Amino acid sequence: MTLLSTTVDTAPNATRLSSFARIVRRHPLVLIGGGLLALLLILALAAPLYAGDPANMDPFKRLKPPSTEMWFGSDNLGRDVFARTIFGARISLIVGLLSAACAATIGLLIGILAGYNRTFDGIVMRVMDGLMSIPTILLAIALISLTGPGIGILIIAIAIPETPAVARLVRSVVLSVRERPYVEAALCGGARLPKVLWRHILPSTIPALMVQSATVCASAIMTEAGLSFLGVGVPPEIPSWGNMISNSRLFLSIAPLTIFAPGICLAVTVLAVNLLGDGLRDMFDPRAKRRR
C-alpha cells in the first residue's frame, strides 16, 4: 500500500519535471531571458541587504578605483558606484514592467472593442494613428515638462505612446478570431457578447500580447535611460542608470566603471527582455522559428 501511494504521488511530479525539461530544451531563450530577469529582480529587491547606501557622499573618496569597500569604485561625489548601480536596477525594472503592464492593459481593452465594433474602430484607431506619429521621447518630455520629473509621470509618459502598437496588434487578432466557427456557434447558441469576448476571444490574444509586452518593456527601459540621461527622467537624487551615465560622462578617462557599470547592466537587462520576447514568440508561433 505504501509503495503504491508513493508511486501515485511521484508520478505527477515526474510528469511536471519532464514537461519543464521539454520546454527548456525546445525554447532555451525563455529560460535564459527569464533567468536573467529573475536574477536582476532578486538583486534589485535585496539591494538594501548588501549594497549599502547609494546616496551617501564622501568628498574624500571621489573617483576612487575599485576596492573591497567599494567594488566598482566611487563617482565624482564620492558615492558608491556599485550601490547606485544595484539600486538603479529598481528604477529600470519598475518603469519597464509597469509601463508594459499599463500599455498592455489599455491596448488590450481598446483592441478588443475596436476589433468587434466597427463604429468604435473607425474613431479610436484614428486617435491611435495620431499617437503613433508622435515620437515617444518628445511626448514624454512634453508631459514631464508640464508636471515635473517623477516615476509615476514617467511611466504614464512612456505607456501612452506604446499603447497604439498593442491596440493595433490585439485588434488584428480579434478581427481574425471573430470569424472562427466556434465564436459564431457561441453567438448563435445565445451567449452574450461579453461572455464571448471573455471566454472565446480574449484567450486568443494573450500569446501575441505577451510577446508585444516584452517589446514594450525593453523599449520603456531604454526610453527611461534616455530621458534620465537628458535630465528629464527621475529626479537626480534617485539613482538611475541614465543619470549615472550622464553625471559621469566627463570622468570616463579617470573612472571608466562609473559609466561601464550602469551601461553594461542596462545592456544586459534589455538583452534579457528581448531574449524572453523572442523565446515567447517561438513558443507560441513555431512557424516563426522555422522561417528564420
C-alpha positions as CSV (number, residue, x, y, z in Angstrom):
1,M,0.0,0.0,0.0
2,T,2.8,2.4,0.8
3,L,4.7,1.6,-2.4
4,L,1.5,2.2,-4.4
5,S,0.9,5.5,-2.7
6,T,4.5,6.7,-3.2
7,T,4.2,5.8,-6.9
8,V,1.0,7.7,-7.3
9,D,2.4,10.8,-5.5
10,T,5.6,10.9,-7.5
11,A,4.0,10.4,-10.9
12,P,2.6,13.9,-11.3
13,N,6.0,15.4,-10.1
14,A,7.8,13.4,-12.7
15,T,5.4,14.5,-15.4
16,R,5.8,18.2,-14.4
17,L,9.6,17.8,-14.5
18,S,9.6,16.2,-17.9
19,S,7.3,18.9,-19.2
20,F,9.6,21.6,-17.8
21,A,12.6,19.9,-19.3
22,R,10.9,19.6,-22.7
23,I,10.1,23.4,-22.7
24,V,13.7,24.3,-21.7
25,R,15.1,22.0,-24.4
26,R,12.8,23.4,-27.1
27,H,12.8,27.1,-26.0
28,P,16.1,27.9,-24.3
29,L,15.7,31.6,-24.9
30,V,12.8,31.7,-22.5
31,L,15.0,30.1,-19.8
32,I,17.9,32.4,-20.5
33,G,15.9,35.6,-20.7
34,G,13.6,34.8,-17.8
35,G,16.5,33.6,-15.7
36,L,18.5,36.8,-16.2
37,L,15.4,38.9,-15.5
38,A,14.6,36.9,-12.3
39,L,18.3,37.3,-11.1
40,L,18.2,41.1,-11.8
41,L,14.9,41.4,-9.9
42,I,16.2,39.4,-6.9
43,L,19.3,41.6,-6.8
44,A,17.3,44.8,-7.0
45,L,14.8,43.8,-4.3
46,A,17.5,42.6,-1.9
47,A,19.7,45.7,-2.5
48,P,19.3,47.2,1.0
49,L,20.7,44.0,2.5
50,Y,24.1,44.1,0.8
51,A,24.6,47.1,-1.5
52,G,25.0,49.9,1.1
53,D,23.7,53.5,0.9
54,P,23.6,54.8,-2.7
55,A,23.1,58.4,-1.5
56,N,26.0,58.6,0.9
57,M,28.6,61.1,-0.2
58,D,32.2,61.3,0.9
59,P,34.3,64.1,-0.7
60,F,37.5,62.4,0.4
61,K,36.7,59.3,-1.7
62,R,35.9,61.0,-5.0
63,L,36.7,59.0,-8.2
64,K,38.4,56.2,-6.2
65,P,39.2,52.9,-8.1
66,P,37.5,49.6,-7.2
67,S,38.3,48.3,-3.7
68,T,36.9,45.9,-1.1
69,E,34.9,48.7,0.3
70,M,33.5,50.0,-3.0
71,W,33.5,47.2,-5.5
72,F,33.0,49.5,-8.5
73,G,34.8,52.5,-7.1
74,S,33.2,55.9,-6.4
75,D,31.8,58.7,-8.6
76,N,32.7,62.4,-8.7
77,L,30.7,63.0,-5.5
78,G,32.2,60.1,-3.5
79,R,29.2,57.8,-3.8
80,D,29.4,54.1,-4.1
81,V,29.0,53.2,-7.8
82,F,28.1,49.5,-7.0
83,A,25.3,50.6,-4.7
84,R,24.0,53.1,-7.1
85,T,24.1,50.6,-10.0
86,I,22.2,48.0,-8.0
87,F,19.6,50.5,-6.8
88,G,19.3,51.8,-10.3
89,A,18.1,48.4,-11.4
90,R,14.9,49.1,-9.4
91,I,14.1,52.2,-11.4
92,S,14.6,50.5,-14.8
93,L,12.7,47.3,-13.8
94,I,9.8,49.3,-12.2
95,V,9.5,51.7,-15.2
96,G,9.8,48.9,-17.7
97,L,7.4,46.4,-16.1
98,L,4.7,48.9,-15.1
99,S,4.9,50.8,-18.5
100,A,4.4,47.4,-20.3
101,A,1.6,46.5,-17.9
102,C,-0.2,49.8,-18.4
103,A,0.2,49.7,-22.2
104,A,-0.9,46.1,-22.4
105,T,-4.0,46.6,-20.3
106,I,-5.2,49.7,-22.1
107,G,-4.2,48.4,-25.5
108,L,-6.0,45.1,-24.9
109,L,-9.2,46.8,-23.9
110,I,-9.1,49.2,-26.9
111,G,-8.0,46.4,-29.3
112,I,-10.8,44.1,-28.3
113,L,-13.5,46.8,-28.6
114,A,-12.1,48.1,-31.9
115,G,-12.0,44.6,-33.4
116,Y,-15.6,43.9,-32.5
117,N,-17.3,47.3,-33.0
118,R,-16.8,48.9,-36.4
119,T,-18.0,52.4,-35.2
120,F,-15.6,52.4,-32.3
121,D,-12.9,51.1,-34.5
122,G,-13.2,53.9,-37.0
123,I,-12.9,56.6,-34.3
124,V,-10.4,55.2,-31.9
125,M,-8.0,53.8,-34.4
126,R,-7.6,57.2,-36.0
127,V,-6.6,58.5,-32.5
128,M,-4.1,55.6,-32.2
129,D,-2.6,56.5,-35.6
130,G,-2.1,60.1,-34.4
131,L,-0.4,58.9,-31.2
132,M,1.9,56.6,-33.2
133,S,3.1,59.5,-35.3
134,I,4.5,61.3,-32.2
135,P,8.0,60.2,-31.1
136,T,8.0,58.6,-27.6
137,I,10.8,60.8,-26.4
138,L,9.2,64.1,-27.4
139,L,5.8,63.1,-25.9
140,A,7.5,62.1,-22.7
141,I,9.5,65.3,-22.5
142,A,6.3,67.4,-23.1
143,L,4.4,65.6,-20.3
144,I,7.2,65.7,-17.9
145,S,7.8,69.4,-18.5
146,L,4.2,70.1,-17.5
147,T,4.2,68.1,-14.3
148,G,7.8,67.8,-13.3
149,P,10.0,64.7,-13.1
150,G,8.8,61.6,-11.2
151,I,8.5,57.9,-11.6
152,G,4.7,57.9,-11.9
153,I,4.6,60.5,-14.7
154,L,7.5,58.8,-16.4
155,I,5.5,55.5,-16.5
156,I,2.5,57.3,-17.9
157,A,4.6,59.2,-20.5
158,I,6.1,56.0,-21.8
159,A,2.9,53.9,-21.7
160,I,0.8,56.4,-23.7
161,P,2.8,56.2,-27.0
162,E,3.4,52.5,-26.6
163,T,-0.4,51.7,-26.3
164,P,-1.3,52.2,-30.0
165,A,1.0,49.4,-31.1
166,V,-0.5,47.0,-28.6
167,A,-4.1,48.1,-29.6
168,R,-3.5,47.5,-33.3
169,L,-1.9,44.1,-32.6
170,V,-4.9,43.0,-30.5
171,R,-7.3,44.4,-33.0
172,S,-5.8,42.3,-35.8
173,V,-6.1,39.2,-33.7
174,V,-9.7,39.9,-32.8
175,L,-10.6,40.5,-36.5
176,S,-9.3,37.1,-37.4
177,V,-10.7,35.2,-34.4
178,R,-14.3,36.7,-34.6
179,E,-14.9,34.8,-37.8
180,R,-14.0,31.4,-36.4
181,P,-16.8,28.8,-36.3
182,Y,-16.7,28.4,-32.5
183,V,-17.3,32.1,-32.0
184,E,-20.2,32.1,-34.4
185,A,-21.5,29.0,-32.8
186,A,-21.4,30.6,-29.3
187,L,-23.3,33.7,-30.6
188,C,-25.9,31.5,-32.3
189,G,-26.3,29.5,-29.1
190,G,-27.4,32.6,-27.3
191,A,-24.2,33.5,-25.5
192,R,-24.0,37.2,-24.5
193,L,-21.3,39.3,-26.2
194,P,-19.3,40.0,-23.0
195,K,-19.1,36.3,-22.3
196,V,-18.0,35.5,-25.9
197,L,-15.3,38.2,-25.6
198,W,-14.1,36.9,-22.2
199,R,-14.2,33.1,-22.9
200,H,-13.5,32.8,-26.7
201,I,-11.7,35.9,-28.0
202,L,-9.6,37.2,-25.1
203,P,-7.6,33.9,-24.7
204,S,-6.6,34.1,-28.3
205,T,-5.0,37.5,-27.8
206,I,-2.8,36.5,-24.8
207,P,0.2,35.0,-26.7
208,A,0.6,38.0,-29.1
209,L,0.0,40.3,-26.1
210,M,2.8,38.7,-24.1
211,V,5.3,39.0,-26.9
212,Q,4.4,42.6,-27.6
213,S,4.6,43.4,-23.8
214,A,8.2,42.2,-23.8
215,T,9.0,44.5,-26.6
216,V,7.3,47.4,-24.8
217,C,9.2,46.6,-21.6
218,A,12.6,46.7,-23.4
219,S,11.6,50.0,-25.2
220,A,10.5,51.5,-21.9
221,I,13.8,50.7,-20.2
222,M,15.7,52.3,-23.0
223,T,13.4,55.3,-23.0
224,E,13.7,55.8,-19.3
225,A,17.5,55.7,-19.5
226,G,17.5,58.2,-22.4
227,L,15.2,60.6,-20.5
228,S,17.3,60.3,-17.3
229,F,20.4,60.9,-19.4
230,L,18.8,64.1,-20.7
231,G,17.9,65.2,-17.2
232,V,14.1,64.9,-17.6
233,G,13.6,61.4,-16.2
234,V,13.6,60.6,-12.5
235,P,14.9,63.2,-10.1
236,P,18.7,63.5,-9.8
237,E,18.7,62.3,-6.2
238,I,17.3,58.9,-7.2
239,P,19.9,56.6,-8.7
240,S,19.2,55.6,-12.2
241,W,21.4,54.1,-14.9
242,G,20.6,57.0,-17.3
243,N,21.5,59.8,-14.9
244,M,24.6,57.9,-13.7
245,I,25.9,57.8,-17.2
246,S,25.0,61.4,-17.7
247,N,26.7,62.6,-14.5
248,S,29.9,60.5,-15.1
249,R,30.5,61.1,-18.8
250,L,33.1,63.8,-18.1
251,F,35.1,61.4,-16.0
252,L,35.3,58.4,-18.4
253,S,39.1,58.5,-18.7
254,I,39.5,58.8,-14.9
255,A,36.9,56.4,-13.6
256,P,35.5,54.3,-16.5
257,L,33.5,52.0,-14.3
258,T,31.2,54.9,-13.4
259,I,29.8,54.6,-17.0
260,F,30.6,51.0,-17.8
261,A,28.8,49.5,-14.8
262,P,25.4,51.1,-15.4
263,G,25.9,50.8,-19.2
264,I,26.6,47.0,-19.1
265,C,23.7,46.4,-16.7
266,L,21.4,48.4,-19.0
267,A,22.5,46.3,-22.0
268,V,22.1,43.0,-20.1
269,T,18.6,43.9,-18.9
270,V,17.4,44.9,-22.4
271,L,19.1,41.8,-23.9
272,A,17.3,39.6,-21.3
273,V,13.9,41.1,-22.1
274,N,14.4,40.7,-25.8
275,L,15.6,37.1,-25.4
276,L,12.5,36.4,-23.4
277,G,10.3,38.0,-26.0
278,D,11.9,36.0,-28.8
279,G,11.5,32.8,-26.8
280,L,7.9,33.5,-26.2
281,R,7.3,34.2,-29.9
282,D,9.0,30.9,-30.9
283,M,6.9,29.1,-28.2
284,F,3.6,30.5,-29.3
285,D,4.3,30.5,-33.1
286,P,6.7,27.7,-34.1
287,R,6.4,28.7,-37.7
288,A,8.2,31.9,-36.9
289,K,11.2,29.9,-35.7
290,R,11.3,27.8,-38.8
291,R,11.2,30.8,-41.1
292,R,14.4,32.3,-39.6
